[in-house]
Amino acid sequence: MILVMAVIVAPSVLAANFSDFAGAVREIDGSQAPWVHLDVMDGRFVPNLTFGPKLVEDLRPLSGAFFDVHLMTAEPDSLIPAFAKAGADQISFHIEAVVHAHRTLERIRELGKAAGISIVPSTPVSAIGELLPFLDYVLVMTVNPGFGGQTLIPQCLDKVRLLAKLREAGGYNYRIAVDGGVNPETAACIRDAGTDVLVTGSAFFRALDKKALVRGLAGISNSEFKKNDSST
């Protein structure tokens, strides 16, 4: 059973035990989080390596959750078809890694997937201004990408506020996500900035009560949670 929530919590398997990804996905499903976030790193765009499309393919039969693939890679275009085929529901790439971003977005959509763009802390919202009408998803990195367990850079939340204003003014439909330093201490200010999706890694996998963590990050009260839980 997946919890219905206005703000989506997307645990990232980057913080999981890499010897047991299947167990990690079971923990995410057990927490009732609706999304699984999969960080793909190539050791070039970011100083770390993670996994390829085969992991997504192997995990896909184990979960009905929404698979959100985040390509932190130097050449995302070359990887998109394989991750789409493997079972991603949404694919995002970094604006800093491509020249023809509109073409890349269209390619993702042609493959039947939701399409998103991510920006690192040093990239302004203006870098993707022309692309906002074509986006399903904007991922604002609130830490420098490459490693989990970092501290949120609070100034990055100004980008979330701006993206929310631009969405309203333009009548756009993209979701706004925050990735980096999301935990019980920062969740409220992240939500208040206008965030729709909270990507969490270390905080999720360290939590003893993952279901309670998810509802806390989403801003769901105990009474709302019990009502939702009893109706399923």
C-alpha positions as YAML, in Angstrom:
chain: A
units: angstrom
residues:
- id: 1
  name: MET
  ca: [0.00, 0.00, 0.00]
- id: 2
  name: ILE
  ca: [1.27, 3.46, -0.99]
- id: 3
  name: LEU
  ca: [0.44, 6.49, 1.12]
- id: 4
  name: VAL
  ca: [-1.47, 9.28, -0.61]
- id: 5
  name: MET
  ca: [0.39, 12.52, 0.05]
- id: 6
  name: ALA
  ca: [0.30, 16.08, -1.25]
- id: 7
  name: VAL
  ca: [4.09, 16.29, -0.95]
- id: 8
  name: ILE
  ca: [5.86, 13.25, -2.39]
- id: 9
  name: VAL
  ca: [8.69, 11.58, -0.50]
- id: 10
  name: ALA
  ca: [11.21, 9.83, -2.74]
- id: 11
  name: PRO
  ca: [13.80, 7.77, -0.85]
- id: 12
  name: SER
  ca: [17.08, 7.48, -2.75]
- id: 13
  name: VAL
  ca: [18.78, 4.09, -2.96]
- id: 14
  name: LEU
  ca: [22.10, 5.95, -3.13]
- id: 15
  name: ALA
  ca: [22.11, 5.73, 0.66]
- id: 16
  name: ALA
  ca: [21.14, 2.05, 0.77]
- id: 17
  name: ASN
  ca: [23.41, -0.92, 1.39]
- id: 18
  name: PHE
  ca: [24.61, -1.66, -2.13]
- id: 19
  name: SER
  ca: [24.75, -5.38, -1.34]
- id: 20
  name: ASP
  ca: [20.97, -5.44, -0.87]
- id: 21
  name: PHE
  ca: [19.13, -3.17, -3.28]
- id: 22
  name: ALA
  ca: [16.14, -5.51, -3.28]
- id: 23
  name: GLY
  ca: [15.89, -5.12, 0.48]
- id: 24
  name: ALA
  ca: [16.15, -1.35, 0.09]
- id: 25
  name: VAL
  ca: [13.20, -1.27, -2.30]
- id: 26
  name: ARG
  ca: [11.19, -3.44, 0.08]
- id: 27
  name: GLU
  ca: [11.94, -0.95, 2.87]
- id: 28
  name: ILE
  ca: [10.79, 1.93, 0.66]
- id: 29
  name: ASP
  ca: [7.57, 0.12, -0.24]
- id: 30
  name: GLY
  ca: [7.05, -0.75, 3.42]
- id: 31
  name: SER
  ca: [7.36, 2.91, 4.37]
- id: 32
  name: GLN
  ca: [4.51, 3.73, 1.97]
- id: 33
  name: ALA
  ca: [6.67, 6.24, 0.08]
- id: 34
  name: PRO
  ca: [5.27, 6.46, -3.47]
- id: 35
  name: TRP
  ca: [8.56, 7.05, -5.33]
- id: 36
  name: VAL
  ca: [11.96, 5.36, -5.53]
- id: 37
  name: HIS
  ca: [14.77, 7.75, -6.51]
- id: 38
  name: LEU
  ca: [17.69, 6.20, -8.41]
- id: 39
  name: ASP
  ca: [20.86, 8.29, -8.72]
- id: 40
  name: VAL
  ca: [22.99, 7.28, -11.70]
- id: 41
  name: MET
  ca: [26.59, 8.55, -11.49]
- id: 42
  name: ASP
  ca: [29.29, 8.03, -14.09]
- id: 43
  name: GLY
  ca: [32.45, 9.24, -12.33]
- id: 44
  name: ARG
  ca: [32.74, 12.06, -14.87]
- id: 45
  name: PHE
  ca: [29.93, 14.52, -14.28]
- id: 46
  name: VAL
  ca: [30.20, 13.79, -10.56]
- id: 47
  name: PRO
  ca: [33.11, 12.23, -8.64]
- id: 48
  name: ASN
  ca: [31.39, 8.94, -7.91]
- id: 49
  name: LEU
  ca: [30.08, 5.78, -9.58]
- id: 50
  name: THR
  ca: [26.83, 4.01, -8.84]
- id: 51
  name: PHE
  ca: [24.93, 1.70, -11.20]
- id: 52
  name: GLY
  ca: [23.48, 1.23, -14.65]
- id: 53
  name: PRO
  ca: [20.15, 0.28, -16.23]
- id: 54
  name: LYS
  ca: [20.38, -3.38, -15.25]
- id: 55
  name: LEU
  ca: [19.74, -2.47, -11.62]
- id: 56
  name: VAL
  ca: [16.53, -0.68, -12.63]
- id: 57
  name: GLU
  ca: [15.55, -3.68, -14.75]
- id: 58
  name: ASP
  ca: [16.14, -6.08, -11.86]
- id: 59
  name: LEU
  ca: [14.30, -3.93, -9.31]
- id: 60
  name: ARG
  ca: [11.33, -3.08, -11.51]
- id: 61
  name: PRO
  ca: [9.42, -6.36, -10.91]
- id: 62
  name: LEU
  ca: [9.85, -5.97, -7.15]
- id: 63
  name: SER
  ca: [7.93, -2.73, -6.71]
- id: 64
  name: GLY
  ca: [4.93, -0.85, -8.00]
- id: 65
  name: ALA
  ca: [6.42, 2.47, -6.90]
- id: 66
  name: PHE
  ca: [7.19, 5.27, -9.34]
- id: 67
  name: PHE
  ca: [10.82, 4.89, -10.46]
- id: 68
  name: ASP
  ca: [12.50, 8.30, -10.70]
- id: 69
  name: VAL
  ca: [15.87, 7.99, -12.48]
- id: 70
  name: HIS
  ca: [18.26, 10.91, -12.00]
- id: 71
  name: LEU
  ca: [21.10, 10.89, -14.53]
- id: 72
  name: MET
  ca: [24.14, 12.61, -13.06]
- id: 73
  name: THR
  ca: [26.16, 11.77, -16.14]
- id: 74
  name: ALA
  ca: [28.24, 13.59, -18.72]
- id: 75
  name: GLU
  ca: [26.38, 12.13, -21.73]
- id: 76
  name: PRO
  ca: [22.79, 11.47, -20.66]
- id: 77
  name: ASP
  ca: [21.47, 11.10, -24.21]
- id: 78
  name: SER
  ca: [23.40, 7.89, -24.67]
- id: 79
  name: LEU
  ca: [21.81, 6.34, -21.55]
- id: 80
  name: ILE
  ca: [18.19, 7.45, -21.79]
- id: 81
  name: PRO
  ca: [16.90, 4.65, -24.08]
- id: 82
  name: ALA
  ca: [18.39, 1.92, -21.88]
- id: 83
  name: PHE
  ca: [16.91, 3.33, -18.67]
- id: 84
  name: ALA
  ca: [13.54, 3.84, -20.34]
- id: 85
  name: LYS
  ca: [13.55, 0.22, -21.48]
- id: 86
  name: ALA
  ca: [14.66, -0.95, -18.03]
- id: 87
  name: GLY
  ca: [11.53, 0.43, -16.39]
- id: 88
  name: ALA
  ca: [12.09, 4.06, -15.38]
- id: 89
  name: ASP
  ca: [8.87, 6.05, -15.05]
- id: 90
  name: GLN
  ca: [10.66, 9.40, -15.11]
- id: 91
  name: ILE
  ca: [14.11, 10.41, -16.28]
- id: 92
  name: SER
  ca: [15.86, 13.64, -15.40]
- id: 93
  name: PHE
  ca: [19.23, 14.90, -16.60]
- id: 94
  name: HIS
  ca: [21.46, 17.86, -15.79]
- id: 95
  name: ILE
  ca: [21.23, 21.02, -17.85]
- id: 96
  name: GLU
  ca: [24.96, 21.46, -17.24]
- id: 97
  name: ALA
  ca: [25.66, 18.24, -19.18]
- id: 98
  name: VAL
  ca: [23.82, 18.91, -22.44]
- id: 99
  name: VAL
  ca: [23.64, 21.43, -25.27]
- id: 100
  name: HIS
  ca: [20.36, 20.51, -26.96]
- id: 101
  name: ALA
  ca: [18.22, 20.10, -23.84]
- id: 102
  name: HIS
  ca: [14.87, 20.49, -25.61]
- id: 103
  name: ARG
  ca: [15.78, 17.63, -27.93]
- id: 104
  name: THR
  ca: [16.71, 15.48, -24.93]
- id: 105
  name: LEU
  ca: [13.39, 16.23, -23.23]
- id: 106
  name: GLU
  ca: [11.50, 15.31, -26.38]
- id: 107
  name: ARG
  ca: [13.43, 12.06, -26.65]
- id: 108
  name: ILE
  ca: [12.44, 11.08, -23.11]
- id: 109
  name: ARG
  ca: [8.79, 11.82, -23.87]
- id: 110
  name: GLU
  ca: [8.92, 9.87, -27.13]
- id: 111
  name: LEU
  ca: [9.93, 6.86, -25.03]
- id: 112
  name: GLY
  ca: [6.79, 7.31, -22.92]
- id: 113
  name: LYS
  ca: [8.47, 8.67, -19.80]
- id: 114
  name: ALA
  ca: [8.07, 11.84, -17.76]
- id: 115
  name: ALA
  ca: [10.93, 14.25, -18.49]
- id: 116
  name: GLY
  ca: [12.86, 16.40, -16.05]
- id: 117
  name: ILE
  ca: [15.89, 18.62, -15.67]
- id: 118
  name: SER
  ca: [18.17, 18.99, -12.67]
- id: 119
  name: ILE
  ca: [20.32, 21.97, -11.69]
- id: 120
  name: VAL
  ca: [23.34, 21.99, -9.38]
- id: 121
  name: PRO
  ca: [23.72, 24.64, -6.64]
- id: 122
  name: SER
  ca: [25.80, 26.96, -8.86]
- id: 123
  name: THR
  ca: [23.27, 26.96, -11.73]
- id: 124
  name: PRO
  ca: [20.55, 29.64, -11.71]
- id: 125
  name: VAL
  ca: [16.94, 29.02, -12.64]
- id: 126
  name: SER
  ca: [17.43, 31.33, -15.63]
- id: 127
  name: ALA
  ca: [19.54, 28.58, -17.26]
- id: 128
  name: ILE
  ca: [16.35, 26.56, -17.83]
- id: 129
  name: GLY
  ca: [13.89, 29.40, -18.31]
- id: 130
  name: GLU
  ca: [13.19, 28.61, -21.96]
- id: 131
  name: LEU
  ca: [12.52, 24.97, -21.10]
- id: 132
  name: LEU
  ca: [9.93, 25.39, -18.35]
- id: 133
  name: PRO
  ca: [6.92, 24.88, -20.66]
- id: 134
  name: PHE
  ca: [8.30, 21.47, -21.68]
- id: 135
  name: LEU
  ca: [9.11, 20.07, -18.25]
- id: 136
  name: ASP
  ca: [7.33, 17.54, -16.09]
- id: 137
  name: TYR
  ca: [9.86, 17.89, -13.29]
- id: 138
  name: VAL
  ca: [12.60, 20.22, -12.04]
- id: 139
  name: LEU
  ca: [15.10, 18.82, -9.56]
- id: 140
  name: VAL
  ca: [16.91, 21.44, -7.50]
- id: 141
  name: MET
  ca: [20.12, 20.09, -6.03]
- id: 142
  name: THR
  ca: [20.58, 21.59, -2.57]
- id: 143
  name: VAL
  ca: [24.02, 19.99, -2.14]
- id: 144
  name: ASN
  ca: [26.87, 19.53, -4.59]
- id: 145
  name: PRO
  ca: [26.06, 16.21, -6.26]
- id: 146
  name: GLY
  ca: [28.14, 13.08, -5.95]
- id: 147
  name: PHE
  ca: [27.82, 11.92, -2.36]
- id: 148
  name: GLY
  ca: [25.03, 11.38, 0.14]
- id: 149
  name: GLY
  ca: [24.81, 12.65, 3.70]
- id: 150
  name: GLN
  ca: [25.62, 16.31, 2.97]
- id: 151
  name: THR
  ca: [24.14, 19.42, 4.58]
- id: 152
  name: LEU
  ca: [21.48, 21.40, 2.76]
- id: 153
  name: ILE
  ca: [22.60, 24.72, 1.23]
- id: 154
  name: PRO
  ca: [19.67, 26.94, 2.33]
- id: 155
  name: GLN
  ca: [20.20, 29.57, -0.37]
- id: 156
  name: CYS
  ca: [19.17, 26.97, -2.95]
- id: 157
  name: LEU
  ca: [15.61, 27.14, -1.65]
- id: 158
  name: ASP
  ca: [15.35, 30.59, -3.27]
- id: 159
  name: LYS
  ca: [15.36, 28.69, -6.58]
- id: 160
  name: VAL
  ca: [12.41, 26.62, -5.41]
- id: 161
  name: ARG
  ca: [10.48, 29.76, -4.54]
- id: 162
  name: LEU
  ca: [11.26, 31.27, -7.93]
- id: 163
  name: LEU
  ca: [10.28, 28.10, -9.78]
- id: 164
  name: ALA
  ca: [6.98, 28.03, -7.91]
- id: 165
  name: LYS
  ca: [6.26, 31.64, -8.90]
- id: 166
  name: LEU
  ca: [7.21, 31.02, -12.53]
- id: 167
  name: ARG
  ca: [5.01, 27.93, -12.63]
- id: 168
  name: GLU
  ca: [2.00, 29.88, -11.40]
- id: 169
  name: ALA
  ca: [2.65, 32.83, -13.69]
- id: 170
  name: GLY
  ca: [3.14, 30.65, -16.76]
- id: 171
  name: GLY
  ca: [0.47, 28.07, -16.03]
- id: 172
  name: TYR
  ca: [3.07, 25.28, -16.17]
- id: 173
  name: ASN
  ca: [2.62, 21.80, -14.75]
- id: 174
  name: TYR
  ca: [6.09, 20.72, -13.61]
- id: 175
  name: ARG
  ca: [6.75, 19.30, -10.18]
- id: 176
  name: ILE
  ca: [9.53, 20.88, -8.12]
- id: 177
  name: ALA
  ca: [11.86, 18.53, -6.26]
- id: 178
  name: VAL
  ca: [14.65, 19.10, -3.75]
- id: 179
  name: ASP
  ca: [17.55, 16.68, -3.38]
- id: 180
  name: GLY
  ca: [20.20, 17.10, -0.71]
- id: 181
  name: GLY
  ca: [20.13, 17.44, 3.05]
- id: 182
  name: VAL
  ca: [16.45, 16.47, 3.35]
- id: 183
  name: ASN
  ca: [15.72, 15.28, 6.87]
- id: 184
  name: PRO
  ca: [13.22, 15.91, 9.71]
- id: 185
  name: GLU
  ca: [15.03, 19.12, 10.69]
- id: 186
  name: THR
  ca: [14.91, 20.68, 7.19]
- id: 187
  name: ALA
  ca: [11.69, 19.26, 5.75]
- id: 188
  name: ALA
  ca: [9.34, 22.02, 6.90]
- id: 189
  name: CYS
  ca: [11.34, 24.86, 5.36]
- id: 190
  name: ILE
  ca: [11.76, 22.84, 2.15]
- id: 191
  name: ARG
  ca: [8.02, 22.24, 1.90]
- id: 192
  name: ASP
  ca: [7.26, 25.87, 2.73]
- id: 193
  name: ALA
  ca: [9.45, 27.02, -0.17]
- id: 194
  name: GLY
  ca: [7.04, 25.32, -2.57]
- id: 195
  name: THR
  ca: [8.57, 21.89, -3.02]
- id: 196
  name: ASP
  ca: [6.44, 19.04, -4.34]
- id: 197
  name: VAL
  ca: [8.96, 16.18, -4.05]
- id: 198
  name: LEU
  ca: [11.46, 15.57, -1.24]
- id: 199
  name: VAL
  ca: [14.32, 13.25, -2.15]
- id: 200
  name: THR
  ca: [15.84, 11.76, 0.98]
- id: 201
  name: GLY
  ca: [18.68, 9.30, 1.35]
- id: 202
  name: SER
  ca: [20.68, 8.97, 4.55]
- id: 203
  name: ALA
  ca: [17.82, 10.16, 6.77]
- id: 204
  name: PHE
  ca: [15.54, 7.47, 5.37]
- id: 205
  name: PHE
  ca: [17.88, 4.53, 5.67]
- id: 206
  name: ARG
  ca: [19.03, 5.54, 9.15]
- id: 207
  name: ALA
  ca: [15.47, 5.85, 10.45]
- id: 208
  name: LEU
  ca: [14.23, 3.10, 12.74]
- id: 209
  name: ASP
  ca: [10.58, 3.91, 11.93]
- id: 210
  name: LYS
  ca: [10.64, 4.60, 8.21]
- id: 211
  name: LYS
  ca: [6.88, 4.93, 7.90]
- id: 212
  name: ALA
  ca: [6.87, 7.66, 10.56]
- id: 213
  name: LEU
  ca: [9.78, 9.39, 8.84]
- id: 214
  name: VAL
  ca: [7.98, 9.44, 5.50]
- id: 215
  name: ARG
  ca: [4.79, 10.92, 6.91]
- id: 216
  name: GLY
  ca: [6.83, 13.47, 8.89]
- id: 217
  name: LEU
  ca: [8.78, 14.59, 5.83]
- id: 218
  name: ALA
  ca: [5.53, 14.88, 3.88]
- id: 219
  name: GLY
  ca: [3.99, 16.97, 6.64]
- id: 220
  name: ILE
  ca: [1.21, 14.48, 7.33]
- id: 221
  name: SER
  ca: [-0.20, 14.60, 10.85]
- id: 222
  name: ASN
  ca: [-0.80, 11.48, 12.91]
- id: 223
  name: SER
  ca: [-4.58, 11.87, 12.55]
- id: 224
  name: GLU
  ca: [-4.35, 12.22, 8.75]
- id: 225
  name: PHE
  ca: [-2.03, 9.22, 8.58]
- id: 226
  name: LYS
  ca: [-4.35, 7.02, 10.65]
- id: 227
  name: LYS
  ca: [-7.34, 8.02, 8.53]
- id: 228
  name: ASN
  ca: [-5.47, 7.19, 5.32]
- id: 229
  name: ASP
  ca: [-4.08, 3.96, 6.72]
- id: 230
  name: SER
  ca: [-7.47, 2.70, 7.91]
- id: 231
  name: SER
  ca: [-9.12, 3.36, 4.55]
- id: 232
  name: THR
  ca: [-6.87, 0.96, 2.64]
...
